Amino acid sequence: MMRRLVTFVTVSATLVLAGCAGLAQPGTDGGVAGTGAPGASAAAPVASVRPPEPTEGRKTLDRAVAQFEQGKFAEAIRMIQESPEIVADGPAVRTQSLKTLAFAQCVAGRRPACRRSFDALLVLDPSFELAPAETGHPSWGPEFDRARAAAKAVAPAAAVGSGASRR
């Protein structure tokens, strides 16, 4: 049994390597296997790809998250609320900042403000859901659930009020 397994693995490896042997190697003048293009380069030069520089809004959000993680909730709240860079940034940064703001407000005991932040988040992204590890948190979990329920209750009413038909 063991001998058959070793034989199978050896044959499989040989076939895989034999299939790769027909491919041109980068930097050779052998052309590209299977294209019939003699002398064609096998691969275009690979450009160095760097991730884009974070936006000012992302940098501010990252600093606010660091404050939150250090238990400096008031500072995290202030940084997010006073940042025109976050407001001017894209939806991903704004959504993340509203979530962080709501978390900080809830943990700091500012439940009405926390709920308003979740309401704003759900207007920006109606399909937003907390991560599984975040859903049961005793501070923000219930506030998010109430905001989610209110958003779902408003959505059908808005569709009916706008004359949209339901099928």
Chimera marker file (.cmm) of the C-alpha trace (Angstrom):
<marker_set name="trace">
<marker id="1" x="0.000" y="0.000" z="0.000" r="1" g="1" b="0" radius="0.5"/>
<marker id="2" x="2.764" y="2.419" z="0.977" r="1" g="1" b="0" radius="0.5"/>
<marker id="3" x="4.713" y="1.555" z="-2.165" r="1" g="1" b="0" radius="0.5"/>
<marker id="4" x="1.687" y="2.399" z="-4.344" r="1" g="1" b="0" radius="0.5"/>
<marker id="5" x="1.305" y="5.748" z="-2.576" r="1" g="1" b="0" radius="0.5"/>
<marker id="6" x="4.975" y="6.603" z="-3.139" r="1" g="1" b="0" radius="0.5"/>
<marker id="7" x="4.681" y="5.596" z="-6.798" r="1" g="1" b="0" radius="0.5"/>
<marker id="8" x="1.516" y="7.675" z="-7.229" r="1" g="1" b="0" radius="0.5"/>
<marker id="9" x="3.111" y="10.760" z="-5.672" r="1" g="1" b="0" radius="0.5"/>
<marker id="10" x="6.263" y="10.346" z="-7.766" r="1" g="1" b="0" radius="0.5"/>
<marker id="11" x="4.309" y="9.948" z="-11.008" r="1" g="1" b="0" radius="0.5"/>
<marker id="12" x="2.044" y="12.901" z="-10.160" r="1" g="1" b="0" radius="0.5"/>
<marker id="13" x="4.996" y="15.142" z="-9.387" r="1" g="1" b="0" radius="0.5"/>
<marker id="14" x="6.720" y="14.110" z="-12.616" r="1" g="1" b="0" radius="0.5"/>
<marker id="15" x="3.613" y="14.911" z="-14.672" r="1" g="1" b="0" radius="0.5"/>
<marker id="16" x="3.179" y="18.301" z="-13.013" r="1" g="1" b="0" radius="0.5"/>
<marker id="17" x="6.811" y="19.196" z="-13.578" r="1" g="1" b="0" radius="0.5"/>
<marker id="18" x="6.716" y="17.941" z="-17.163" r="1" g="1" b="0" radius="0.5"/>
<marker id="19" x="3.736" y="20.187" z="-17.846" r="1" g="1" b="0" radius="0.5"/>
<marker id="20" x="5.665" y="23.192" z="-16.537" r="1" g="1" b="0" radius="0.5"/>
<marker id="21" x="8.727" y="22.396" z="-18.654" r="1" g="1" b="0" radius="0.5"/>
<marker id="22" x="7.029" y="23.651" z="-21.805" r="1" g="1" b="0" radius="0.5"/>
<marker id="23" x="6.478" y="27.110" z="-20.347" r="1" g="1" b="0" radius="0.5"/>
<marker id="24" x="8.997" y="29.803" z="-21.172" r="1" g="1" b="0" radius="0.5"/>
<marker id="25" x="10.887" y="31.212" z="-18.256" r="1" g="1" b="0" radius="0.5"/>
<marker id="26" x="10.820" y="34.961" z="-17.609" r="1" g="1" b="0" radius="0.5"/>
<marker id="27" x="13.814" y="36.714" z="-19.108" r="1" g="1" b="0" radius="0.5"/>
<marker id="28" x="14.479" y="34.112" z="-21.819" r="1" g="1" b="0" radius="0.5"/>
<marker id="29" x="14.210" y="34.639" z="-25.570" r="1" g="1" b="0" radius="0.5"/>
<marker id="30" x="12.483" y="31.318" z="-26.134" r="1" g="1" b="0" radius="0.5"/>
<marker id="31" x="9.123" y="32.934" z="-26.743" r="1" g="1" b="0" radius="0.5"/>
<marker id="32" x="5.918" y="32.102" z="-24.990" r="1" g="1" b="0" radius="0.5"/>
<marker id="33" x="5.035" y="28.426" z="-25.039" r="1" g="1" b="0" radius="0.5"/>
<marker id="34" x="2.007" y="27.676" z="-27.156" r="1" g="1" b="0" radius="0.5"/>
<marker id="35" x="1.782" y="31.147" z="-28.776" r="1" g="1" b="0" radius="0.5"/>
<marker id="36" x="4.048" y="30.544" z="-31.730" r="1" g="1" b="0" radius="0.5"/>
<marker id="37" x="5.737" y="33.868" z="-31.066" r="1" g="1" b="0" radius="0.5"/>
<marker id="38" x="9.475" y="33.210" z="-31.333" r="1" g="1" b="0" radius="0.5"/>
<marker id="39" x="11.576" y="35.667" z="-29.435" r="1" g="1" b="0" radius="0.5"/>
<marker id="40" x="8.554" y="37.076" z="-27.602" r="1" g="1" b="0" radius="0.5"/>
<marker id="41" x="9.131" y="37.814" z="-23.972" r="1" g="1" b="0" radius="0.5"/>
<marker id="42" x="7.547" y="35.230" z="-21.676" r="1" g="1" b="0" radius="0.5"/>
<marker id="43" x="6.255" y="37.800" z="-19.240" r="1" g="1" b="0" radius="0.5"/>
<marker id="44" x="6.003" y="41.538" z="-19.086" r="1" g="1" b="0" radius="0.5"/>
<marker id="45" x="8.283" y="43.150" z="-16.550" r="1" g="1" b="0" radius="0.5"/>
<marker id="46" x="6.635" y="43.172" z="-13.179" r="1" g="1" b="0" radius="0.5"/>
<marker id="47" x="6.139" y="46.687" z="-11.916" r="1" g="1" b="0" radius="0.5"/>
<marker id="48" x="6.591" y="47.328" z="-8.273" r="1" g="1" b="0" radius="0.5"/>
<marker id="49" x="3.050" y="47.609" z="-6.942" r="1" g="1" b="0" radius="0.5"/>
<marker id="50" x="2.667" y="49.600" z="-3.788" r="1" g="1" b="0" radius="0.5"/>
<marker id="51" x="-0.609" y="50.063" z="-1.997" r="1" g="1" b="0" radius="0.5"/>
<marker id="52" x="-1.982" y="53.568" z="-2.336" r="1" g="1" b="0" radius="0.5"/>
<marker id="53" x="-1.010" y="56.078" z="0.314" r="1" g="1" b="0" radius="0.5"/>
<marker id="54" x="-3.755" y="56.273" z="2.957" r="1" g="1" b="0" radius="0.5"/>
<marker id="55" x="-5.989" y="59.321" z="2.683" r="1" g="1" b="0" radius="0.5"/>
<marker id="56" x="-5.949" y="61.994" z="5.371" r="1" g="1" b="0" radius="0.5"/>
<marker id="57" x="-9.365" y="60.752" z="6.472" r="1" g="1" b="0" radius="0.5"/>
<marker id="58" x="-8.024" y="57.184" z="6.851" r="1" g="1" b="0" radius="0.5"/>
<marker id="59" x="-5.023" y="58.442" z="8.819" r="1" g="1" b="0" radius="0.5"/>
<marker id="60" x="-7.278" y="60.401" z="11.172" r="1" g="1" b="0" radius="0.5"/>
<marker id="61" x="-9.578" y="57.401" z="11.575" r="1" g="1" b="0" radius="0.5"/>
<marker id="62" x="-6.617" y="55.137" z="12.333" r="1" g="1" b="0" radius="0.5"/>
<marker id="63" x="-5.452" y="57.552" z="15.044" r="1" g="1" b="0" radius="0.5"/>
<marker id="64" x="-8.989" y="57.671" z="16.496" r="1" g="1" b="0" radius="0.5"/>
<marker id="65" x="-9.183" y="53.863" z="16.530" r="1" g="1" b="0" radius="0.5"/>
<marker id="66" x="-5.853" y="53.765" z="18.368" r="1" g="1" b="0" radius="0.5"/>
<marker id="67" x="-7.279" y="56.175" z="20.978" r="1" g="1" b="0" radius="0.5"/>
<marker id="68" x="-10.373" y="53.979" z="21.316" r="1" g="1" b="0" radius="0.5"/>
<marker id="69" x="-8.243" y="50.856" z="21.758" r="1" g="1" b="0" radius="0.5"/>
<marker id="70" x="-6.297" y="52.625" z="24.520" r="1" g="1" b="0" radius="0.5"/>
<marker id="71" x="-9.536" y="53.407" z="26.346" r="1" g="1" b="0" radius="0.5"/>
<marker id="72" x="-9.396" y="57.115" z="25.473" r="1" g="1" b="0" radius="0.5"/>
<marker id="73" x="-13.001" y="57.238" z="24.302" r="1" g="1" b="0" radius="0.5"/>
<marker id="74" x="-13.528" y="61.003" z="24.629" r="1" g="1" b="0" radius="0.5"/>
<marker id="75" x="-10.413" y="61.646" z="22.530" r="1" g="1" b="0" radius="0.5"/>
<marker id="76" x="-11.551" y="59.152" z="19.864" r="1" g="1" b="0" radius="0.5"/>
<marker id="77" x="-14.971" y="60.842" z="19.759" r="1" g="1" b="0" radius="0.5"/>
<marker id="78" x="-13.406" y="64.301" z="19.462" r="1" g="1" b="0" radius="0.5"/>
<marker id="79" x="-11.027" y="63.246" z="16.691" r="1" g="1" b="0" radius="0.5"/>
<marker id="80" x="-13.814" y="61.750" z="14.582" r="1" g="1" b="0" radius="0.5"/>
<marker id="81" x="-16.330" y="64.538" z="15.155" r="1" g="1" b="0" radius="0.5"/>
<marker id="82" x="-13.829" y="67.306" z="14.421" r="1" g="1" b="0" radius="0.5"/>
<marker id="83" x="-12.299" y="65.799" z="11.281" r="1" g="1" b="0" radius="0.5"/>
<marker id="84" x="-13.269" y="67.415" z="7.979" r="1" g="1" b="0" radius="0.5"/>
<marker id="85" x="-10.926" y="64.873" z="6.335" r="1" g="1" b="0" radius="0.5"/>
<marker id="86" x="-13.191" y="61.991" z="7.407" r="1" g="1" b="0" radius="0.5"/>
<marker id="87" x="-16.313" y="63.794" z="6.196" r="1" g="1" b="0" radius="0.5"/>
<marker id="88" x="-14.649" y="64.397" z="2.814" r="1" g="1" b="0" radius="0.5"/>
<marker id="89" x="-13.405" y="60.810" z="2.471" r="1" g="1" b="0" radius="0.5"/>
<marker id="90" x="-15.099" y="57.888" z="0.760" r="1" g="1" b="0" radius="0.5"/>
<marker id="91" x="-17.952" y="55.764" z="2.104" r="1" g="1" b="0" radius="0.5"/>
<marker id="92" x="-15.676" y="53.038" z="3.532" r="1" g="1" b="0" radius="0.5"/>
<marker id="93" x="-13.836" y="55.500" z="5.780" r="1" g="1" b="0" radius="0.5"/>
<marker id="94" x="-17.052" y="57.302" z="6.744" r="1" g="1" b="0" radius="0.5"/>
<marker id="95" x="-18.780" y="54.011" z="7.586" r="1" g="1" b="0" radius="0.5"/>
<marker id="96" x="-15.846" y="52.810" z="9.692" r="1" g="1" b="0" radius="0.5"/>
<marker id="97" x="-15.632" y="56.174" z="11.448" r="1" g="1" b="0" radius="0.5"/>
<marker id="98" x="-19.352" y="56.152" z="12.312" r="1" g="1" b="0" radius="0.5"/>
<marker id="99" x="-19.005" y="52.646" z="13.731" r="1" g="1" b="0" radius="0.5"/>
<marker id="100" x="-15.980" y="53.653" z="15.810" r="1" g="1" b="0" radius="0.5"/>
<marker id="101" x="-17.768" y="56.809" z="16.930" r="1" g="1" b="0" radius="0.5"/>
<marker id="102" x="-20.842" y="54.816" z="17.994" r="1" g="1" b="0" radius="0.5"/>
<marker id="103" x="-18.711" y="52.281" z="19.866" r="1" g="1" b="0" radius="0.5"/>
<marker id="104" x="-16.848" y="55.034" z="21.723" r="1" g="1" b="0" radius="0.5"/>
<marker id="105" x="-20.066" y="56.874" z="22.559" r="1" g="1" b="0" radius="0.5"/>
<marker id="106" x="-21.746" y="53.703" z="23.856" r="1" g="1" b="0" radius="0.5"/>
<marker id="107" x="-18.778" y="52.698" z="26.011" r="1" g="1" b="0" radius="0.5"/>
<marker id="108" x="-18.549" y="56.261" z="27.335" r="1" g="1" b="0" radius="0.5"/>
<marker id="109" x="-22.206" y="56.052" z="28.418" r="1" g="1" b="0" radius="0.5"/>
<marker id="110" x="-23.540" y="58.380" z="25.719" r="1" g="1" b="0" radius="0.5"/>
<marker id="111" x="-26.273" y="56.047" z="24.497" r="1" g="1" b="0" radius="0.5"/>
<marker id="112" x="-28.474" y="58.595" z="22.647" r="1" g="1" b="0" radius="0.5"/>
<marker id="113" x="-25.421" y="59.833" z="20.707" r="1" g="1" b="0" radius="0.5"/>
<marker id="114" x="-24.389" y="56.227" z="20.070" r="1" g="1" b="0" radius="0.5"/>
<marker id="115" x="-27.814" y="55.448" z="18.616" r="1" g="1" b="0" radius="0.5"/>
<marker id="116" x="-27.693" y="58.558" z="16.385" r="1" g="1" b="0" radius="0.5"/>
<marker id="117" x="-24.283" y="57.464" z="15.071" r="1" g="1" b="0" radius="0.5"/>
<marker id="118" x="-25.630" y="54.006" z="14.256" r="1" g="1" b="0" radius="0.5"/>
<marker id="119" x="-28.670" y="55.620" z="12.588" r="1" g="1" b="0" radius="0.5"/>
<marker id="120" x="-26.342" y="57.739" z="10.413" r="1" g="1" b="0" radius="0.5"/>
<marker id="121" x="-24.219" y="54.686" z="9.619" r="1" g="1" b="0" radius="0.5"/>
<marker id="122" x="-27.284" y="52.740" z="8.447" r="1" g="1" b="0" radius="0.5"/>
<marker id="123" x="-28.381" y="55.640" z="6.235" r="1" g="1" b="0" radius="0.5"/>
<marker id="124" x="-24.918" y="55.628" z="4.642" r="1" g="1" b="0" radius="0.5"/>
<marker id="125" x="-24.836" y="51.819" z="4.332" r="1" g="1" b="0" radius="0.5"/>
<marker id="126" x="-28.241" y="50.150" z="4.871" r="1" g="1" b="0" radius="0.5"/>
<marker id="127" x="-26.717" y="46.665" z="4.526" r="1" g="1" b="0" radius="0.5"/>
<marker id="128" x="-24.081" y="47.258" z="7.229" r="1" g="1" b="0" radius="0.5"/>
<marker id="129" x="-23.752" y="44.501" z="9.824" r="1" g="1" b="0" radius="0.5"/>
<marker id="130" x="-21.533" y="44.260" z="12.856" r="1" g="1" b="0" radius="0.5"/>
<marker id="131" x="-18.853" y="41.592" z="12.823" r="1" g="1" b="0" radius="0.5"/>
<marker id="132" x="-19.825" y="38.443" z="14.734" r="1" g="1" b="0" radius="0.5"/>
<marker id="133" x="-17.440" y="39.329" z="17.578" r="1" g="1" b="0" radius="0.5"/>
<marker id="134" x="-19.073" y="42.772" z="17.891" r="1" g="1" b="0" radius="0.5"/>
<marker id="135" x="-22.757" y="41.835" z="17.869" r="1" g="1" b="0" radius="0.5"/>
<marker id="136" x="-23.217" y="40.726" z="21.451" r="1" g="1" b="0" radius="0.5"/>
<marker id="137" x="-21.356" y="43.582" z="23.128" r="1" g="1" b="0" radius="0.5"/>
<marker id="138" x="-23.371" y="44.794" z="26.132" r="1" g="1" b="0" radius="0.5"/>
<marker id="139" x="-22.790" y="48.481" z="25.376" r="1" g="1" b="0" radius="0.5"/>
<marker id="140" x="-23.264" y="48.867" z="21.646" r="1" g="1" b="0" radius="0.5"/>
<marker id="141" x="-25.006" y="45.589" z="20.700" r="1" g="1" b="0" radius="0.5"/>
<marker id="142" x="-28.481" y="46.630" z="21.915" r="1" g="1" b="0" radius="0.5"/>
<marker id="143" x="-28.133" y="50.134" z="20.431" r="1" g="1" b="0" radius="0.5"/>
<marker id="144" x="-27.170" y="48.734" z="17.040" r="1" g="1" b="0" radius="0.5"/>
<marker id="145" x="-30.064" y="46.265" z="17.185" r="1" g="1" b="0" radius="0.5"/>
<marker id="146" x="-32.522" y="49.108" z="17.885" r="1" g="1" b="0" radius="0.5"/>
<marker id="147" x="-31.060" y="51.228" z="15.084" r="1" g="1" b="0" radius="0.5"/>
<marker id="148" x="-31.205" y="48.274" z="12.676" r="1" g="1" b="0" radius="0.5"/>
<marker id="149" x="-34.842" y="47.553" z="13.592" r="1" g="1" b="0" radius="0.5"/>
<marker id="150" x="-35.782" y="51.212" z="13.115" r="1" g="1" b="0" radius="0.5"/>
<marker id="151" x="-34.012" y="51.344" z="9.750" r="1" g="1" b="0" radius="0.5"/>
<marker id="152" x="-35.849" y="48.238" z="8.560" r="1" g="1" b="0" radius="0.5"/>
<marker id="153" x="-39.175" y="49.661" z="9.733" r="1" g="1" b="0" radius="0.5"/>
<marker id="154" x="-38.555" y="52.911" z="7.851" r="1" g="1" b="0" radius="0.5"/>
<marker id="155" x="-37.456" y="51.235" z="4.607" r="1" g="1" b="0" radius="0.5"/>
<marker id="156" x="-40.824" y="49.562" z="3.786" r="1" g="1" b="0" radius="0.5"/>
<marker id="157" x="-42.709" y="52.686" z="4.811" r="1" g="1" b="0" radius="0.5"/>
<marker id="158" x="-40.523" y="54.807" z="2.519" r="1" g="1" b="0" radius="0.5"/>
<marker id="159" x="-41.123" y="52.400" z="-0.388" r="1" g="1" b="0" radius="0.5"/>
<marker id="160" x="-44.901" y="52.526" z="0.142" r="1" g="1" b="0" radius="0.5"/>
<marker id="161" x="-44.857" y="56.300" z="0.505" r="1" g="1" b="0" radius="0.5"/>
<marker id="162" x="-42.903" y="56.762" z="-2.712" r="1" g="1" b="0" radius="0.5"/>
<marker id="163" x="-45.413" y="54.797" z="-4.745" r="1" g="1" b="0" radius="0.5"/>
<marker id="164" x="-43.052" y="51.868" z="-5.267" r="1" g="1" b="0" radius="0.5"/>
<marker id="165" x="-44.873" y="48.629" z="-5.827" r="1" g="1" b="0" radius="0.5"/>
<marker id="166" x="-44.041" y="45.470" z="-3.971" r="1" g="1" b="0" radius="0.5"/>
<marker id="167" x="-44.166" y="42.123" z="-5.698" r="1" g="1" b="0" radius="0.5"/>
<link id1="1" id2="2" r="1" g="1" b="0" radius="0.2"/>
<link id1="2" id2="3" r="1" g="1" b="0" radius="0.2"/>
<link id1="3" id2="4" r="1" g="1" b="0" radius="0.2"/>
<link id1="4" id2="5" r="1" g="1" b="0" radius="0.2"/>
<link id1="5" id2="6" r="1" g="1" b="0" radius="0.2"/>
<link id1="6" id2="7" r="1" g="1" b="0" radius="0.2"/>
<link id1="7" id2="8" r="1" g="1" b="0" radius="0.2"/>
<link id1="8" id2="9" r="1" g="1" b="0" radius="0.2"/>
<link id1="9" id2="10" r="1" g="1" b="0" radius="0.2"/>
<link id1="10" id2="11" r="1" g="1" b="0" radius="0.2"/>
<link id1="11" id2="12" r="1" g="1" b="0" radius="0.2"/>
<link id1="12" id2="13" r="1" g="1" b="0" radius="0.2"/>
<link id1="13" id2="14" r="1" g="1" b="0" radius="0.2"/>
<link id1="14" id2="15" r="1" g="1" b="0" radius="0.2"/>
<link id1="15" id2="16" r="1" g="1" b="0" radius="0.2"/>
<link id1="16" id2="17" r="1" g="1" b="0" radius="0.2"/>
<link id1="17" id2="18" r="1" g="1" b="0" radius="0.2"/>
<link id1="18" id2="19" r="1" g="1" b="0" radius="0.2"/>
<link id1="19" id2="20" r="1" g="1" b="0" radius="0.2"/>
<link id1="20" id2="21" r="1" g="1" b="0" radius="0.2"/>
<link id1="21" id2="22" r="1" g="1" b="0" radius="0.2"/>
<link id1="22" id2="23" r="1" g="1" b="0" radius="0.2"/>
<link id1="23" id2="24" r="1" g="1" b="0" radius="0.2"/>
<link id1="24" id2="25" r="1" g="1" b="0" radius="0.2"/>
<link id1="25" id2="26" r="1" g="1" b="0" radius="0.2"/>
<link id1="26" id2="27" r="1" g="1" b="0" radius="0.2"/>
<link id1="27" id2="28" r="1" g="1" b="0" radius="0.2"/>
<link id1="28" id2="29" r="1" g="1" b="0" radius="0.2"/>
<link id1="29" id2="30" r="1" g="1" b="0" radius="0.2"/>
<link id1="30" id2="31" r="1" g="1" b="0" radius="0.2"/>
<link id1="31" id2="32" r="1" g="1" b="0" radius="0.2"/>
<link id1="32" id2="33" r="1" g="1" b="0" radius="0.2"/>
<link id1="33" id2="34" r="1" g="1" b="0" radius="0.2"/>
<link id1="34" id2="35" r="1" g="1" b="0" radius="0.2"/>
<link id1="35" id2="36" r="1" g="1" b="0" radius="0.2"/>
<link id1="36" id2="37" r="1" g="1" b="0" radius="0.2"/>
<link id1="37" id2="38" r="1" g="1" b="0" radius="0.2"/>
<link id1="38" id2="39" r="1" g="1" b="0" radius="0.2"/>
<link id1="39" id2="40" r="1" g="1" b="0" radius="0.2"/>
<link id1="40" id2="41" r="1" g="1" b="0" radius="0.2"/>
<link id1="41" id2="42" r="1" g="1" b="0" radius="0.2"/>
<link id1="42" id2="43" r="1" g="1" b="0" radius="0.2"/>
<link id1="43" id2="44" r="1" g="1" b="0" radius="0.2"/>
<link id1="44" id2="45" r="1" g="1" b="0" radius="0.2"/>
<link id1="45" id2="46" r="1" g="1" b="0" radius="0.2"/>
<link id1="46" id2="47" r="1" g="1" b="0" radius="0.2"/>
<link id1="47" id2="48" r="1" g="1" b="0" radius="0.2"/>
<link id1="48" id2="49" r="1" g="1" b="0" radius="0.2"/>
<link id1="49" id2="50" r="1" g="1" b="0" radius="0.2"/>
<link id1="50" id2="51" r="1" g="1" b="0" radius="0.2"/>
<link id1="51" id2="52" r="1" g="1" b="0" radius="0.2"/>
<link id1="52" id2="53" r="1" g="1" b="0" radius="0.2"/>
<link id1="53" id2="54" r="1" g="1" b="0" radius="0.2"/>
<link id1="54" id2="55" r="1" g="1" b="0" radius="0.2"/>
<link id1="55" id2="56" r="1" g="1" b="0" radius="0.2"/>
<link id1="56" id2="57" r="1" g="1" b="0" radius="0.2"/>
<link id1="57" id2="58" r="1" g="1" b="0" radius="0.2"/>
<link id1="58" id2="59" r="1" g="1" b="0" radius="0.2"/>
<link id1="59" id2="60" r="1" g="1" b="0" radius="0.2"/>
<link id1="60" id2="61" r="1" g="1" b="0" radius="0.2"/>
<link id1="61" id2="62" r="1" g="1" b="0" radius="0.2"/>
<link id1="62" id2="63" r="1" g="1" b="0" radius="0.2"/>
<link id1="63" id2="64" r="1" g="1" b="0" radius="0.2"/>
<link id1="64" id2="65" r="1" g="1" b="0" radius="0.2"/>
<link id1="65" id2="66" r="1" g="1" b="0" radius="0.2"/>
<link id1="66" id2="67" r="1" g="1" b="0" radius="0.2"/>
<link id1="67" id2="68" r="1" g="1" b="0" radius="0.2"/>
<link id1="68" id2="69" r="1" g="1" b="0" radius="0.2"/>
<link id1="69" id2="70" r="1" g="1" b="0" radius="0.2"/>
<link id1="70" id2="71" r="1" g="1" b="0" radius="0.2"/>
<link id1="71" id2="72" r="1" g="1" b="0" radius="0.2"/>
<link id1="72" id2="73" r="1" g="1" b="0" radius="0.2"/>
<link id1="73" id2="74" r="1" g="1" b="0" radius="0.2"/>
<link id1="74" id2="75" r="1" g="1" b="0" radius="0.2"/>
<link id1="75" id2="76" r="1" g="1" b="0" radius="0.2"/>
<link id1="76" id2="77" r="1" g="1" b="0" radius="0.2"/>
<link id1="77" id2="78" r="1" g="1" b="0" radius="0.2"/>
<link id1="78" id2="79" r="1" g="1" b="0" radius="0.2"/>
<link id1="79" id2="80" r="1" g="1" b="0" radius="0.2"/>
<link id1="80" id2="81" r="1" g="1" b="0" radius="0.2"/>
<link id1="81" id2="82" r="1" g="1" b="0" radius="0.2"/>
<link id1="82" id2="83" r="1" g="1" b="0" radius="0.2"/>
<link id1="83" id2="84" r="1" g="1" b="0" radius="0.2"/>
<link id1="84" id2="85" r="1" g="1" b="0" radius="0.2"/>
<link id1="85" id2="86" r="1" g="1" b="0" radius="0.2"/>
<link id1="86" id2="87" r="1" g="1" b="0" radius="0.2"/>
<link id1="87" id2="88" r="1" g="1" b="0" radius="0.2"/>
<link id1="88" id2="89" r="1" g="1" b="0" radius="0.2"/>
<link id1="89" id2="90" r="1" g="1" b="0" radius="0.2"/>
<link id1="90" id2="91" r="1" g="1" b="0" radius="0.2"/>
<link id1="91" id2="92" r="1" g="1" b="0" radius="0.2"/>
<link id1="92" id2="93" r="1" g="1" b="0" radius="0.2"/>
<link id1="93" id2="94" r="1" g="1" b="0" radius="0.2"/>
<link id1="94" id2="95" r="1" g="1" b="0" radius="0.2"/>
<link id1="95" id2="96" r="1" g="1" b="0" radius="0.2"/>
<link id1="96" id2="97" r="1" g="1" b="0" radius="0.2"/>
<link id1="97" id2="98" r="1" g="1" b="0" radius="0.2"/>
<link id1="98" id2="99" r="1" g="1" b="0" radius="0.2"/>
<link id1="99" id2="100" r="1" g="1" b="0" radius="0.2"/>
<link id1="100" id2="101" r="1" g="1" b="0" radius="0.2"/>
<link id1="101" id2="102" r="1" g="1" b="0" radius="0.2"/>
<link id1="102" id2="103" r="1" g="1" b="0" radius="0.2"/>
<link id1="103" id2="104" r="1" g="1" b="0" radius="0.2"/>
<link id1="104" id2="105" r="1" g="1" b="0" radius="0.2"/>
<link id1="105" id2="106" r="1" g="1" b="0" radius="0.2"/>
<link id1="106" id2="107" r="1" g="1" b="0" radius="0.2"/>
<link id1="107" id2="108" r="1" g="1" b="0" radius="0.2"/>
<link id1="108" id2="109" r="1" g="1" b="0" radius="0.2"/>
<link id1="109" id2="110" r="1" g="1" b="0" radius="0.2"/>
<link id1="110" id2="111" r="1" g="1" b="0" radius="0.2"/>
<link id1="111" id2="112" r="1" g="1" b="0" radius="0.2"/>
<link id1="112" id2="113" r="1" g="1" b="0" radius="0.2"/>
<link id1="113" id2="114" r="1" g="1" b="0" radius="0.2"/>
<link id1="114" id2="115" r="1" g="1" b="0" radius="0.2"/>
<link id1="115" id2="116" r="1" g="1" b="0" radius="0.2"/>
<link id1="116" id2="117" r="1" g="1" b="0" radius="0.2"/>
<link id1="117" id2="118" r="1" g="1" b="0" radius="0.2"/>
<link id1="118" id2="119" r="1" g="1" b="0" radius="0.2"/>
<link id1="119" id2="120" r="1" g="1" b="0" radius="0.2"/>
<link id1="120" id2="121" r="1" g="1" b="0" radius="0.2"/>
<link id1="121" id2="122" r="1" g="1" b="0" radius="0.2"/>
<link id1="122" id2="123" r="1" g="1" b="0" radius="0.2"/>
<link id1="123" id2="124" r="1" g="1" b="0" radius="0.2"/>
<link id1="124" id2="125" r="1" g="1" b="0" radius="0.2"/>
<link id1="125" id2="126" r="1" g="1" b="0" radius="0.2"/>
<link id1="126" id2="127" r="1" g="1" b="0" radius="0.2"/>
<link id1="127" id2="128" r="1" g="1" b="0" radius="0.2"/>
<link id1="128" id2="129" r="1" g="1" b="0" radius="0.2"/>
<link id1="129" id2="130" r="1" g="1" b="0" radius="0.2"/>
<link id1="130" id2="131" r="1" g="1" b="0" radius="0.2"/>
<link id1="131" id2="132" r="1" g="1" b="0" radius="0.2"/>
<link id1="132" id2="133" r="1" g="1" b="0" radius="0.2"/>
<link id1="133" id2="134" r="1" g="1" b="0" radius="0.2"/>
<link id1="134" id2="135" r="1" g="1" b="0" radius="0.2"/>
<link id1="135" id2="136" r="1" g="1" b="0" radius="0.2"/>
<link id1="136" id2="137" r="1" g="1" b="0" radius="0.2"/>
<link id1="137" id2="138" r="1" g="1" b="0" radius="0.2"/>
<link id1="138" id2="139" r="1" g="1" b="0" radius="0.2"/>
<link id1="139" id2="140" r="1" g="1" b="0" radius="0.2"/>
<link id1="140" id2="141" r="1" g="1" b="0" radius="0.2"/>
<link id1="141" id2="142" r="1" g="1" b="0" radius="0.2"/>
<link id1="142" id2="143" r="1" g="1" b="0" radius="0.2"/>
<link id1="143" id2="144" r="1" g="1" b="0" radius="0.2"/>
<link id1="144" id2="145" r="1" g="1" b="0" radius="0.2"/>
<link id1="145" id2="146" r="1" g="1" b="0" radius="0.2"/>
<link id1="146" id2="147" r="1" g="1" b="0" radius="0.2"/>
<link id1="147" id2="148" r="1" g="1" b="0" radius="0.2"/>
<link id1="148" id2="149" r="1" g="1" b="0" radius="0.2"/>
<link id1="149" id2="150" r="1" g="1" b="0" radius="0.2"/>
<link id1="150" id2="151" r="1" g="1" b="0" radius="0.2"/>
<link id1="151" id2="152" r="1" g="1" b="0" radius="0.2"/>
<link id1="152" id2="153" r="1" g="1" b="0" radius="0.2"/>
<link id1="153" id2="154" r="1" g="1" b="0" radius="0.2"/>
<link id1="154" id2="155" r="1" g="1" b="0" radius="0.2"/>
<link id1="155" id2="156" r="1" g="1" b="0" radius="0.2"/>
<link id1="156" id2="157" r="1" g="1" b="0" radius="0.2"/>
<link id1="157" id2="158" r="1" g="1" b="0" radius="0.2"/>
<link id1="158" id2="159" r="1" g="1" b="0" radius="0.2"/>
<link id1="159" id2="160" r="1" g="1" b="0" radius="0.2"/>
<link id1="160" id2="161" r="1" g="1" b="0" radius="0.2"/>
<link id1="161" id2="162" r="1" g="1" b="0" radius="0.2"/>
<link id1="162" id2="163" r="1" g="1" b="0" radius="0.2"/>
<link id1="163" id2="164" r="1" g="1" b="0" radius="0.2"/>
<link id1="164" id2="165" r="1" g="1" b="0" radius="0.2"/>
<link id1="165" id2="166" r="1" g="1" b="0" radius="0.2"/>
<link id1="166" id2="167" r="1" g="1" b="0" radius="0.2"/>
</marker_set>
